[in-house]
């Protein structure tokens, strides 16, 4: 299954996957307004490739069911919680 990947001009780390290049007809208008002007990144064969941050099967399912897949950036790391956890681990030793 081929799909085209686009990055957002407005939202850092946000990508949109569509089954056909430059065909955004299945993507809701409100999403396109928030996403901004799509910038083509690459054409990918999902049958022969793993993706770094998302499950390929989830992408395929979304493309078949709704005609697009939106990849959001991972949430920012909570450094305070990480520090607290490290401190607790050190004190427990």
ROMAR-852964 format. One line per field, with one value per atom (N, C-alpha, C): residue in three letters; residue number from 1; atom name; x, y, z. Coordinates in steps of 0.2 Angstrom, whole numbers. Layout:
donu ALA,...
marlum NUM,...
vexmi CA,...
px X,...
py Y,...
pz Z,...
***
This chain:
donu UNK,UNK,UNK,UNK,UNK,UNK,UNK,UNK,UNK,UNK,UNK,UNK,UNK,UNK,UNK,UNK,UNK,UNK,UNK,UNK,UNK,UNK,UNK,UNK,UNK,UNK,UNK,UNK,UNK,UNK,UNK,UNK,UNK,UNK,UNK,UNK,UNK,UNK,UNK,UNK,UNK,UNK,UNK,UNK,UNK,UNK,UNK,UNK,UNK,UNK,UNK,UNK,UNK,UNK,UNK,UNK,UNK,UNK,UNK,UNK,UNK,UNK,UNK,UNK,UNK,UNK,UNK,UNK,UNK,UNK,UNK,UNK,UNK,UNK,UNK,UNK,UNK,UNK,UNK,UNK,UNK,UNK,UNK,UNK,UNK,UNK,UNK,UNK,UNK,UNK,UNK,UNK,UNK,UNK,UNK,UNK,UNK,UNK,UNK,UNK,UNK,UNK,UNK,UNK,UNK,UNK,UNK,UNK,UNK,UNK,UNK,UNK,UNK,UNK,UNK,UNK,UNK,UNK,UNK,UNK,UNK,UNK,UNK,UNK,UNK,UNK,UNK,UNK,UNK,UNK,UNK,UNK,UNK,UNK,UNK,UNK,UNK,UNK,UNK,UNK,UNK,UNK,UNK,UNK,UNK,UNK,UNK,UNK,UNK,UNK,UNK,UNK,UNK,UNK,UNK,UNK,UNK,UNK,UNK,UNK,UNK,UNK,UNK,UNK,UNK,UNK,UNK,UNK,UNK,UNK,UNK,UNK,UNK,UNK,UNK,UNK,UNK,UNK,UNK,UNK,UNK,UNK,UNK,UNK,UNK,UNK,UNK,UNK,UNK,UNK,UNK,UNK,UNK,UNK,UNK,UNK,UNK,UNK,UNK,UNK,UNK,UNK,UNK,UNK,UNK,UNK,UNK,UNK,UNK,UNK,UNK,UNK,UNK,UNK,UNK,UNK,UNK,UNK,UNK,UNK,UNK,UNK,UNK,UNK,UNK,UNK,UNK,UNK,UNK,UNK,UNK,UNK,UNK,UNK,UNK,UNK,UNK,UNK,UNK,UNK,UNK,UNK,UNK,UNK,UNK,UNK,UNK,UNK,UNK,UNK,UNK,UNK,UNK,UNK,UNK,UNK,UNK,UNK,UNK,UNK,UNK,UNK,UNK,UNK,UNK,UNK,UNK,UNK,UNK,UNK,UNK,UNK,UNK,UNK,UNK,UNK,UNK,UNK,UNK
marlum 1,1,1,2,2,2,3,3,3,4,4,4,5,5,5,6,6,6,7,7,7,8,8,8,9,9,9,10,10,10,11,11,11,12,12,12,13,13,13,14,14,14,15,15,15,16,16,16,17,17,17,18,18,18,19,19,19,20,20,20,21,21,21,22,22,22,23,23,23,24,24,24,25,25,25,26,26,26,27,27,27,28,28,28,29,29,29,30,30,30,31,31,31,32,32,32,33,33,33,34,34,34,35,35,35,36,36,36,37,37,37,38,38,38,39,39,39,40,40,40,41,41,41,42,42,42,43,43,43,44,44,44,45,45,45,46,46,46,47,47,47,48,48,48,49,49,49,50,50,50,51,51,51,52,52,52,53,53,53,54,54,54,55,55,55,56,56,56,57,57,57,58,58,58,59,59,59,60,60,60,61,61,61,62,62,62,63,63,63,64,64,64,65,65,65,66,66,66,67,67,67,68,68,68,69,69,69,70,70,70,71,71,71,72,72,72,73,73,73,74,74,74,75,75,75,76,76,76,77,77,77,78,78,78,79,79,79,80,80,80,81,81,81,82,82,82,83,83,83,84,84,84,85,85,85,86,86,86,87,87,87,88,88,88,89,89,89,90,90,90,91,91,91,92,92,92,93,93,93
vexmi N,CA,C,N,CA,C,N,CA,C,N,CA,C,N,CA,C,N,CA,C,N,CA,C,N,CA,C,N,CA,C,N,CA,C,N,CA,C,N,CA,C,N,CA,C,N,CA,C,N,CA,C,N,CA,C,N,CA,C,N,CA,C,N,CA,C,N,CA,C,N,CA,C,N,CA,C,N,CA,C,N,CA,C,N,CA,C,N,CA,C,N,CA,C,N,CA,C,N,CA,C,N,CA,C,N,CA,C,N,CA,C,N,CA,C,N,CA,C,N,CA,C,N,CA,C,N,CA,C,N,CA,C,N,CA,C,N,CA,C,N,CA,C,N,CA,C,N,CA,C,N,CA,C,N,CA,C,N,CA,C,N,CA,C,N,CA,C,N,CA,C,N,CA,C,N,CA,C,N,CA,C,N,CA,C,N,CA,C,N,CA,C,N,CA,C,N,CA,C,N,CA,C,N,CA,C,N,CA,C,N,CA,C,N,CA,C,N,CA,C,N,CA,C,N,CA,C,N,CA,C,N,CA,C,N,CA,C,N,CA,C,N,CA,C,N,CA,C,N,CA,C,N,CA,C,N,CA,C,N,CA,C,N,CA,C,N,CA,C,N,CA,C,N,CA,C,N,CA,C,N,CA,C,N,CA,C,N,CA,C,N,CA,C,N,CA,C,N,CA,C,N,CA,C,N,CA,C,N,CA,C,N,CA,C,N,CA,C,N,CA,C,N,CA,C
px 4,0,4,4,7,4,7,4,9,7,11,11,16,17,19,15,16,17,22,23,19,17,13,17,14,18,16,12,10,11,11,12,19,24,30,29,32,32,25,21,14,15,12,12,6,4,-2,-1,-4,-3,-9,-9,-14,-13,-18,-17,-14,-16,-14,-11,-5,-2,-6,-6,-10,-17,-20,-27,-29,-32,-34,-41,-45,-52,-55,-52,-55,-53,-49,-46,-51,-54,-59,-56,-60,-57,-54,-58,-55,-48,-47,-40,-35,-37,-32,-31,-36,-34,-29,-30,-25,-18,-18,-12,-8,-12,-8,-6,-2,0,4,2,5,12,17,23,25,26,27,34,34,40,42,38,40,34,35,30,33,29,31,26,30,26,25,19,18,19,19,19,26,31,38,42,39,43,40,44,42,43,39,39,42,45,49,44,39,35,28,26,19,19,14,13,10,13,11,4,2,-5,-10,-9,-13,-14,-8,-9,-13,-12,-15,-23,-24,-31,-35,-31,-34,-35,-30,-31,-37,-38,-43,-50,-50,-57,-59,-54,-56,-52,-48,-44,-38,-36,-30,-28,-22,-19,-15,-17,-13,-8,-2,3,5,4,5,12,16,22,21,26,26,25,22,21,28,29,35,37,43,45,44,42,41,47,51,58,58,53,52,50,45,43,49,53,59,64,65,70,67,61,58,59,58,59,66,70,78,80,77,79,76,70,67,71,73,77,83,87,93,92,87,86,84,81,79,85,90,96,100
py -6,0,6,10,17,22,27,33,39,45,51,54,56,59,67,71,78,81,86,89,95,97,103,110,115,121,125,123,127,123,116,112,108,110,106,99,94,87,84,87,85,83,77,74,71,72,69,64,58,53,52,52,51,46,43,37,39,45,48,54,55,62,68,73,79,78,73,72,72,78,79,79,76,77,73,68,65,68,73,76,82,82,88,95,100,106,109,108,111,108,102,99,103,103,107,114,117,124,124,120,119,117,112,109,114,118,123,120,123,121,115,109,103,103,101,101,93,91,84,82,76,74,68,63,56,52,48,42,36,32,26,20,15,8,5,6,3,-4,-8,-15,-17,-13,-15,-11,-7,-2,-2,-1,1,8,11,18,20,25,26,28,32,34,31,28,25,18,15,8,8,4,4,1,-3,-6,-1,4,9,14,15,20,17,10,7,7,5,5,12,17,24,26,24,26,23,16,13,15,17,18,26,30,37,41,38,41,46,46,49,47,49,47,53,56,61,59,61,59,65,65,71,69,75,74,71,67,65,70,69,74,76,82,84,80,79,75,80,77,81,80,85,84,84,87,87,80,77,70,65,66,62,63,69,71,67,68,65,58,55,47,45,49,47,48,53,54,49,47,41,35,34,27,28,34,34,33,36,36,29,25,18,13,15,10,10
pz 0,0,0,-5,-6,-2,1,4,3,3,3,10,12,19,18,22,21,28,29,35,36,42,43,43,40,40,46,50,56,63,62,69,68,72,72,74,70,71,69,66,64,56,55,48,46,40,37,32,32,27,23,17,12,7,5,0,-7,-9,-16,-15,-19,-18,-20,-16,-17,-17,-14,-14,-6,-5,2,3,-2,-2,4,7,13,20,19,25,27,33,35,34,32,31,37,43,49,50,49,50,46,39,34,36,39,42,47,52,58,55,51,48,44,40,36,29,26,19,20,17,17,13,16,12,11,5,3,6,9,12,8,7,4,2,-3,-5,-2,2,6,4,3,3,10,12,19,20,15,15,16,14,14,19,24,28,35,40,46,47,51,53,60,60,67,73,72,78,78,73,72,70,72,70,63,58,51,51,55,54,56,61,63,57,53,48,42,40,35,37,43,45,44,47,46,39,35,27,24,26,23,26,32,35,35,35,35,29,26,20,22,28,30,37,39,46,48,54,57,62,61,66,70,76,81,84,86,89,96,99,105,110,116,121,124,126,129,135,136,142,148,154,160,164,164,167,174,177,184,187,183,185,184,179,178,184,186,191,198,199,205,205,200,199,200,197,198,205,209,216,220,219,222,221,215,214,218,218,221,229,232,239,241,236,238,238,235,235,241
***
